[in-house]
Amino acid sequence: MARLIYSAAASLDGFIAGPGGDMGWLTAYAGEPNPAAERLLADTGALLVGRRTHDGDDPNRDTDAEGAFGGQYDGPAVVLTHRPPATAPPGTVFTTDLHSAVAAAREAAGDRAVVILGADVAAQCLEAGLLDEVFVLVVPVLLGDGTPMFPRRPGASPVRLESIADDTPHWYRVVR
């Protein structure tokens, strides 16, 4: 079964987007080779994305690098939303239920990984016990405000993570 991996580029103070969903801050740090991100991309069989992320700011809009993984990802995407559009772009499926979205993404991924983009979808997968791994590219910037990598979870129990042994400093497995 395909692993569910939450992948995010995050500022050192824990934000994946600036105020209002701004992703422009990331352009100054993009383009440098990253072997871990390249391994993740090579293992990605499908994306599971929230609607805000799907419709949101792309720092590479209208360039060859537009889209997931700097425009390098070309595959199926499942978008979890309460507002599905009348028609979907090719290769994109819109679902309104978390478990249906995960099942569709896993089926599309086959024996490869499902990469989750979007803090809200990742948090829902974590709370439902579906999230397998967390991969974070820590970017050397302090944003001060914006979308946190994980939304607050008042009253929730701590979630243990264990480092996945390789050359990647911020790739973790969720301990169940």
Backbone as CSV, one residue per row, in Angstrom:
resi,resn,N_x,N_y,N_z,CA_x,CA_y,CA_z,C_x,C_y,C_z
1,MET,0.846,-1.181,0.000,0.000,0.000,0.000,0.891,1.243,0.000
2,ALA,0.505,2.244,-0.750,1.283,3.474,-0.871,1.388,4.196,0.469
3,ARG,2.609,4.646,0.781,2.834,5.440,1.988,2.286,6.843,1.774
4,LEU,1.768,7.465,2.840,1.326,8.856,2.809,2.404,9.704,3.459
5,ILE,2.998,10.586,2.662,4.102,11.415,3.126,3.696,12.891,3.016
6,TYR,3.700,13.579,4.146,3.470,15.026,4.125,4.801,15.680,3.795
7,SER,4.843,16.402,2.690,6.052,17.081,2.256,5.806,18.579,2.282
8,ALA,6.731,19.307,2.887,6.583,20.766,2.956,7.943,21.433,3.021
9,ALA,8.040,22.594,2.392,9.153,23.505,2.620,8.663,24.451,3.705
10,ALA,9.424,24.579,4.763,8.988,25.385,5.899,10.081,26.345,6.333
11,SER,9.658,27.527,6.748,10.597,28.484,7.321,11.091,27.928,8.652
12,LEU,12.186,28.468,9.120,12.751,28.002,10.381,11.785,28.197,11.542
13,ASP,10.860,29.160,11.431,9.864,29.353,12.482,8.565,28.601,12.201
14,GLY,8.587,27.655,11.247,7.503,26.698,11.099,6.356,27.046,10.174
15,PHE,6.547,28.014,9.277,5.463,28.377,8.357,5.729,27.827,6.957
16,ILE,4.675,27.307,6.309,4.812,26.785,4.950,4.333,27.791,3.913
17,ALA,3.654,28.820,4.343,3.231,29.924,3.475,3.218,31.186,4.322
18,GLY,3.435,32.296,3.677,3.382,33.569,4.378,1.942,34.014,4.569
19,PRO,1.739,35.217,5.101,0.381,35.736,5.289,-0.411,35.708,3.986
20,GLY,-1.677,35.321,4.086,-2.540,35.251,2.914,-2.180,34.139,1.943
21,GLY,-1.365,33.178,2.398,-0.968,32.076,1.523,0.182,32.398,0.592
22,ASP,0.860,33.525,0.813,1.957,33.952,-0.063,3.096,32.938,-0.069
23,MET,3.490,32.523,-1.279,4.603,31.592,-1.438,5.818,32.262,-2.080
24,GLY,5.733,33.561,-2.345,6.817,34.276,-2.998,8.135,34.198,-2.263
25,TRP,8.095,34.056,-0.944,9.309,33.972,-0.143,10.195,32.804,-0.552
26,LEU,9.596,31.792,-1.159,10.322,30.562,-1.489,11.203,30.708,-2.729
27,THR,10.898,31.648,-3.608,11.643,31.741,-4.873,13.131,32.003,-4.662
28,ALA,13.473,32.736,-3.623,14.890,33.024,-3.364,15.673,31.769,-2.983
29,TYR,14.972,30.707,-2.605,15.641,29.493,-2.127,15.465,28.309,-3.069
30,ALA,14.709,28.489,-4.127,14.429,27.393,-5.054,15.560,27.247,-6.068
31,GLY,15.585,26.103,-6.709,16.512,25.896,-7.805,17.814,25.225,-7.438
32,GLU,18.140,25.182,-6.156,19.371,24.502,-5.770,19.117,23.003,-5.699
33,PRO,20.071,22.185,-6.143,19.865,20.732,-6.109,19.629,20.244,-4.682
34,ASN,18.699,19.313,-4.547,18.416,18.723,-3.246,18.166,17.237,-3.457
35,PRO,19.165,16.400,-3.161,19.037,14.960,-3.415,17.839,14.325,-2.707
36,ALA,17.505,14.778,-1.509,16.365,14.197,-0.789,15.069,14.512,-1.513
37,ALA,14.907,15.755,-1.948,13.697,16.131,-2.690,13.626,15.382,-4.017
38,GLU,14.762,15.166,-4.642,14.791,14.409,-5.893,14.376,12.959,-5.665
39,ARG,14.817,12.362,-4.545,14.395,10.984,-4.201,12.897,10.933,-3.945
40,LEU,12.386,11.935,-3.234,10.954,11.975,-2.955,10.172,12.091,-4.260
41,LEU,10.584,12.982,-5.142,9.914,13.142,-6.428,9.923,11.839,-7.218
42,ALA,11.051,11.150,-7.239,11.156,9.896,-7.990,10.224,8.825,-7.443
43,ASP,9.904,8.897,-6.140,9.034,7.900,-5.508,7.569,8.344,-5.460
44,THR,7.260,9.520,-5.973,5.901,10.047,-5.893,5.034,9.485,-7.016
45,GLY,3.959,8.807,-6.613,3.020,8.256,-7.588,1.752,9.071,-7.710
46,ALA,1.442,9.864,-6.685,0.240,10.708,-6.714,0.373,11.775,-5.645
47,LEU,-0.359,12.866,-5.855,-0.438,13.934,-4.862,-1.813,13.907,-4.215
48,LEU,-1.855,14.204,-2.928,-3.096,14.435,-2.194,-2.998,15.873,-1.697
49,VAL,-3.888,16.719,-2.186,-3.749,18.157,-2.005,-5.040,18.749,-1.469
50,GLY,-4.912,19.747,-0.613,-6.073,20.506,-0.169,-6.452,21.534,-1.224
51,ARG,-7.679,21.991,-1.183,-8.168,22.937,-2.193,-7.437,24.274,-2.124
52,ARG,-7.153,24.764,-0.901,-6.414,26.033,-0.798,-5.029,25.913,-1.419
53,THR,-4.382,24.785,-1.215,-3.069,24.569,-1.818,-3.198,24.442,-3.331
54,HIS,-4.172,23.682,-3.778,-4.387,23.492,-5.218,-4.623,24.819,-5.922
55,ASP,-5.456,25.666,-5.340,-5.818,26.941,-5.963,-4.881,28.084,-5.579
56,GLY,-3.965,27.830,-4.644,-3.187,28.907,-4.038,-2.049,29.453,-4.861
57,ASP,-1.237,30.228,-4.191,-0.110,30.920,-4.792,0.969,29.921,-5.210
58,ASP,1.497,30.089,-6.390,2.631,29.314,-6.870,3.737,30.313,-7.171
59,PRO,4.869,30.229,-6.458,5.928,31.209,-6.691,6.483,31.151,-8.113
60,ASN,6.170,30.077,-8.839,6.670,29.917,-10.207,5.570,30.065,-11.257
61,ARG,4.443,30.670,-10.877,3.313,30.813,-11.803,3.776,31.442,-13.118
62,ASP,3.260,30.878,-14.211,3.551,31.355,-15.564,5.009,31.175,-15.981
63,THR,5.698,30.204,-15.349,7.055,29.853,-15.779,7.105,28.349,-16.021
64,ASP,8.233,27.866,-16.517,8.411,26.424,-16.724,8.455,25.657,-15.404
65,ALA,8.675,26.354,-14.311,8.780,25.710,-13.004,7.463,25.742,-12.232
66,GLU,6.348,26.110,-12.877,5.055,26.157,-12.191,4.600,24.751,-11.840
67,GLY,4.046,24.603,-10.658,3.494,23.320,-10.227,4.326,22.672,-9.140
68,ALA,3.873,21.498,-8.715,4.528,20.769,-7.627,5.958,20.394,-7.998
69,PHE,6.817,20.428,-7.002,8.230,20.096,-7.171,8.866,20.973,-8.249
70,GLY,8.556,22.257,-8.229,9.133,23.181,-9.196,8.788,22.832,-10.630
71,GLY,7.576,22.304,-10.828,7.119,21.957,-12.171,7.605,20.616,-12.674
72,GLN,8.324,19.879,-11.836,8.871,18.586,-12.257,7.879,17.438,-12.108
73,TYR,6.845,17.605,-11.288,5.872,16.535,-11.090,4.844,16.551,-12.212
74,ASP,4.637,15.391,-12.802,3.629,15.249,-13.850,2.917,13.924,-13.603
75,GLY,1.846,13.980,-12.831,1.125,12.767,-12.496,-0.214,13.096,-11.891
76,PRO,-0.888,12.074,-11.388,-2.227,12.268,-10.849,-2.237,13.073,-9.550
77,ALA,-3.334,13.796,-9.362,-3.538,14.558,-8.130,-4.978,14.358,-7.671
78,VAL,-5.135,14.213,-6.366,-6.446,14.125,-5.747,-6.571,15.340,-4.840
79,VAL,-7.652,16.105,-5.032,-7.865,17.325,-4.263,-9.040,17.098,-3.309
80,LEU,-8.774,17.285,-2.015,-9.804,17.165,-0.990,-10.433,18.536,-0.779
81,THR,-11.751,18.622,-0.970,-12.416,19.918,-0.891,-13.888,19.765,-0.545
82,HIS,-14.437,20.820,0.055,-15.884,20.900,0.257,-16.547,21.574,-0.935
83,ARG,-15.712,22.107,-1.862,-16.221,22.851,-3.015,-15.671,22.287,-4.332
84,PRO,-16.086,21.082,-4.730,-15.555,20.557,-6.002,-16.075,21.372,-7.186
85,PRO,-15.218,21.601,-8.174,-15.663,22.348,-9.350,-16.524,21.470,-10.258
86,ALA,-17.212,22.097,-11.183,-18.054,21.350,-12.133,-17.202,20.447,-13.023
87,THR,-16.028,20.911,-13.412,-15.115,20.096,-14.224,-13.734,20.140,-13.601
88,ALA,-12.987,19.048,-13.762,-11.648,18.952,-13.199,-10.612,18.987,-14.316
89,PRO,-9.443,19.578,-14.038,-8.367,19.525,-15.024,-7.951,18.067,-15.261
90,PRO,-7.379,17.764,-16.413,-6.926,16.389,-16.679,-5.967,15.903,-15.598
91,GLY,-6.141,14.657,-15.183,-5.270,14.064,-14.179,-5.585,14.455,-12.753
92,THR,-6.664,15.223,-12.552,-7.033,15.682,-11.215,-8.423,15.183,-10.863
93,VAL,-8.539,14.644,-9.657,-9.819,14.163,-9.138,-10.137,14.988,-7.899
94,PHE,-11.376,15.444,-7.779,-11.816,16.190,-6.600,-12.711,15.284,-5.766
95,THR,-12.453,15.222,-4.455,-13.267,14.425,-3.548,-13.654,15.281,-2.352
96,THR,-14.729,14.876,-1.682,-15.217,15.653,-0.539,-15.044,14.923,0.790
97,ASP,-14.439,13.758,0.763,-14.322,12.922,1.956,-12.868,12.468,2.099
98,LEU,-12.298,12.614,3.293,-10.897,12.273,3.524,-10.584,10.838,3.128
99,HIS,-11.369,9.892,3.602,-11.038,8.484,3.335,-11.158,8.147,1.852
100,SER,-12.127,8.728,1.162,-12.236,8.536,-0.292,-11.039,9.156,-1.002
101,ALA,-10.606,10.321,-0.538,-9.457,10.992,-1.143,-8.193,10.159,-0.973
102,VAL,-7.974,9.641,0.229,-6.793,8.814,0.489,-6.839,7.542,-0.358
103,ALA,-8.003,6.910,-0.424,-8.136,5.683,-1.229,-7.857,5.970,-2.702
104,ALA,-8.384,7.064,-3.227,-8.161,7.421,-4.634,-6.689,7.730,-4.893
105,ALA,-6.054,8.444,-3.977,-4.637,8.780,-4.141,-3.771,7.520,-4.062
106,ARG,-4.076,6.636,-3.114,-3.300,5.386,-3.007,-3.461,4.535,-4.262
107,GLU,-4.669,4.456,-4.772,-4.893,3.680,-5.989,-4.109,4.286,-7.157
108,ALA,-4.136,5.599,-7.273,-3.416,6.272,-8.354,-1.903,6.100,-8.214
109,ALA,-1.405,6.053,-6.976,0.036,5.941,-6.732,0.568,4.544,-6.979
110,GLY,-0.287,3.548,-6.876,0.190,2.171,-7.036,1.161,1.816,-5.924
111,ASP,2.359,1.344,-6.296,3.340,0.950,-5.284,4.288,2.097,-4.924
112,ARG,4.004,3.280,-5.424,4.810,4.453,-5.099,4.128,5.251,-3.993
113,ALA,4.707,6.359,-3.588,4.206,7.142,-2.455,3.136,8.144,-2.878
114,VAL,2.275,8.464,-1.917,1.339,9.584,-2.045,1.955,10.732,-1.262
115,VAL,2.178,11.839,-1.927,2.733,13.019,-1.269,1.596,13.989,-0.981
116,ILE,1.500,14.376,0.284,0.468,15.310,0.734,1.045,16.716,0.677
117,LEU,0.293,17.615,0.036,0.644,19.034,0.011,-0.508,19.791,0.653
118,GLY,-0.194,20.546,1.697,-1.218,21.321,2.391,-1.327,20.927,3.851
119,ALA,-1.239,21.926,4.725,-1.229,21.690,6.166,-2.528,21.089,6.678
120,ASP,-3.663,21.541,6.162,-4.945,21.051,6.671,-5.158,19.580,6.326
121,VAL,-4.854,19.195,5.095,-5.010,17.789,4.701,-4.037,16.920,5.492
122,ALA,-2.817,17.387,5.667,-1.847,16.622,6.454,-2.341,16.429,7.886
123,ALA,-2.897,17.491,8.487,-3.411,17.396,9.859,-4.581,16.418,9.930
124,GLN,-5.466,16.449,8.929,-6.584,15.496,8.918,-6.076,14.057,8.826
125,CYS,-5.072,13.832,7.982,-4.504,12.480,7.855,-3.843,12.048,9.161
126,LEU,-3.150,12.968,9.815,-2.516,12.668,11.100,-3.561,12.283,12.131
127,GLU,-4.622,13.082,12.257,-5.669,12.819,13.241,-6.404,11.504,12.956
128,ALA,-6.516,11.134,11.690,-7.202,9.893,11.310,-6.282,8.677,11.387
129,GLY,-5.019,8.882,11.772,-4.077,7.774,11.871,-3.603,7.257,10.512
130,LEU,-3.667,8.099,9.485,-3.312,7.679,8.125,-1.932,8.152,7.681
131,LEU,-1.377,9.163,8.336,-0.105,9.736,7.919,1.040,8.805,8.306
132,ASP,1.905,8.495,7.334,3.028,7.590,7.583,4.338,8.324,7.828
133,GLU,4.586,9.394,7.072,5.877,10.074,7.150,5.704,11.579,6.994
134,VAL,6.714,12.316,7.483,6.773,13.767,7.341,8.156,14.104,6.789
135,PHE,8.173,14.824,5.679,9.425,15.249,5.046,9.421,16.770,4.981
136,VAL,10.388,17.403,5.641,10.429,18.861,5.725,11.741,19.380,5.144
137,LEU,11.622,20.304,4.216,12.784,21.043,3.737,12.793,22.350,4.523
138,VAL,13.711,22.477,5.464,13.780,23.674,6.292,14.523,24.755,5.521
139,VAL,13.864,25.887,5.356,14.400,27.000,4.579,14.921,28.058,5.553
140,PRO,16.142,28.561,5.335,16.738,29.507,6.286,16.149,30.917,6.189
141,VAL,14.909,31.028,6.656,14.230,32.318,6.704,13.249,32.278,7.869
142,LEU,12.989,33.414,8.476,11.974,33.542,9.520,10.843,34.382,8.945
143,LEU,9.676,33.768,8.731,8.544,34.488,8.146,7.761,35.282,9.181
144,GLY,7.695,34.777,10.415,6.997,35.506,11.471,5.495,35.315,11.502
145,ASP,4.880,34.950,10.387,3.437,34.787,10.325,3.100,34.014,9.059
146,GLY,1.916,33.441,9.039,1.472,32.719,7.850,0.775,31.425,8.215
147,THR,0.896,30.457,7.334,0.280,29.141,7.532,1.280,28.235,8.235
148,PRO,0.963,27.768,9.447,1.903,26.885,10.145,1.960,25.509,9.479
149,MET,3.087,24.854,9.613,3.261,23.532,9.024,2.193,22.560,9.510
150,PHE,1.874,22.619,10.775,0.757,21.857,11.346,-0.105,22.835,12.129
151,PRO,-1.421,22.832,11.879,-2.309,23.696,12.662,-2.252,23.313,14.142
152,ARG,-2.591,24.260,14.991,-2.661,23.969,16.439,-3.598,22.802,16.686
153,ARG,-3.283,22.005,17.691,-4.092,20.842,18.043,-4.399,20.889,19.543
154,PRO,-5.159,21.887,20.009,-5.423,22.009,21.442,-6.004,20.717,22.012
155,GLY,-5.420,20.276,23.099,-5.904,19.077,23.781,-5.478,17.766,23.151
156,ALA,-4.790,17.804,22.024,-4.373,16.566,21.353,-3.160,15.960,22.063
157,SER,-3.030,14.668,21.922,-1.868,13.969,22.475,-0.654,14.227,21.590
158,PRO,0.533,14.183,22.186,1.743,14.327,21.377,1.836,13.192,20.345
159,VAL,2.442,13.490,19.226,2.669,12.501,18.174,4.171,12.266,18.109
160,ARG,4.571,11.021,18.338,5.991,10.680,18.277,6.404,10.461,16.830
161,LEU,7.566,10.986,16.501,8.172,10.781,15.195,9.551,10.177,15.418
162,GLU,9.992,9.359,14.465,11.356,8.848,14.542,12.049,9.163,13.232
163,SER,13.303,9.515,13.340,14.075,9.868,12.168,14.224,8.651,11.265
164,ILE,14.082,8.872,9.974,14.346,7.821,9.002,15.812,7.936,8.660
165,ALA,16.560,6.907,8.938,18.013,6.953,8.808,18.434,7.035,7.341
166,ASP,18.907,8.176,6.955,19.577,8.388,5.679,20.251,9.743,5.762
167,ASP,20.542,10.348,4.647,21.258,11.620,4.676,20.337,12.833,4.788
168,THR,19.074,12.613,5.069,18.098,13.683,5.131,17.802,14.033,6.586
169,PRO,18.110,15.250,7.012,17.948,15.564,8.426,16.505,15.706,8.901
170,HIS,15.549,15.931,8.006,14.179,16.168,8.454,13.181,15.282,7.716
171,TRP,13.396,13.977,7.789,12.460,13.004,7.210,12.130,12.051,8.356
172,TYR,10.847,11.990,8.713,10.449,11.257,9.904,9.335,10.264,9.601
173,ARG,9.297,9.218,10.386,8.214,8.233,10.338,7.306,8.503,11.538
174,VAL,5.999,8.436,11.336,5.047,8.590,12.434,5.034,7.290,13.217
175,VAL,5.258,7.374,14.509,5.264,6.197,15.380,3.842,5.932,15.818
176,ARG,3.365,4.739,15.580,1.999,4.379,15.965,2.007,3.477,17.162
